[in-house]
Amino acid sequence: MVNDINKWSFFQLLNLAALITLIILFEKIGYILFDAFLSNGSSIMMQIYFAVAILLTVSFNYFWIYCQVKKSSGNIFHNKFWRNGIKVFGLSLMILILTILVSGFTGDIFIIVEQNRWVMYLMAVLFISITYFMMVSIVSKFENSPFSIIKMSFYATSIMLVISIFMM
């Protein structure tokens, strides 16, 4: 049992390292792709680039929860935290969006992102992650199987965010 928990904890740490590596990769080559897409006027390529980034980020969150479910005995979604998750993650999402909007209107975000682009990627990962975890807490109210919960949440979050990218 302890070895099984250690194995899944190791996978979670590996998952976190992979997500950080993805952010660093976006930092290193992302602006090159972004500039190339802008200069070619290829908005569909930019949308595909963002869609892939969203799918990768949601996949990292899915794998994180999957490892947590494998580590725990029983259904972790019956915990009081997940019943109140809609409120917690909804409030977190509203605070994040409000912070981005206020700092955008004051111009502070442009100064911060110009000096440290990784902040922009961190905010995007936070937004996508909070959205996924909020979806997990919503789906957990209607579904009992933990693996169905995380799978349905993955599909719902991915579809919702990717469609919103292509609507822009």
LODOZA-359387 format. One record per residue (C-alpha): y, z, x. Coordinates in steps of 0.1 Angstrom, whole numbers, plus 5000, padded with zeros to 4 digits. Layout:
YZX
...
END
This chain:
500050005000
502550095028
501649785047
502249575016
505649735011
506549675048
505449315045
507749245015
510549445031
510249225061
510348915039
513549045023
515149095057
514048755067
515548615035
518848795042
518848655078
518248305064
521148345039
523448445067
522248155088
522947925059
526548065056
526948005094
525647655090
528047585062
530847715084
529847495113
529147165095
530547225061
534147125069
532946815086
531046705055
533946815033
536446605053
534146305053
533646325015
537346355009
538246065032
535745835015
536745944981
533146034973
533446304947
529846264936
528746354972
530846664972
529346764938
525846714952
526746914983
527947204962
524947174939
522547204968
524547504981
524247664947
520547594944
519847734979
521848054972
520148104939
516748044956
517548324982
518348564953
515148464935
513148534966
514848864971
513948984936
510448834939
509849044970
511249354952
508849294923
505949254947
506949584965
507149784933
504349894911
504949804875
507949634860
511149714878
513149564849
512349854826
514650074848
517850194833
519850004859
518749664845
519449774809
523049844820
523049544844
524949324820
527849564820
527749634858
527349274869
529749144842
532449384854
531749294890
532048924882
535348984863
536749184893
535748914917
537248634896
540448844890
540648914928
540348544936
542848444910
545448704919
545148634956
545248264949
548548304929
550048514956
548848284984
547048555003
543648384999
544948065016
546048265046
542848455048
540548155043
542647945068
541948205095
538448305084
536648035064
533548255062
535348465036
535348165012
531548125017
531048495012
533048484979
530948194968
527648364976
528848684959
529848484928
526548304926
524548624934
526248834908
525848554882
522048544890
521648914888
523548924855
521248654842
518248864853
519549164834
520148944803
516648774804
514949114811
516049224776
514048944760
511048894783
508449144796
506748974825
508749044857
507848704872
508848524840
512148714841
513048604876
511848254871
513748204838
516848354854
516548114883
516347814860
519147934837
521548024865
520847704884
521347484854
524447664843
526147654877
525147304886
526247164853
529547334857
529947164891
529246824877
531746884848
534646914873
END
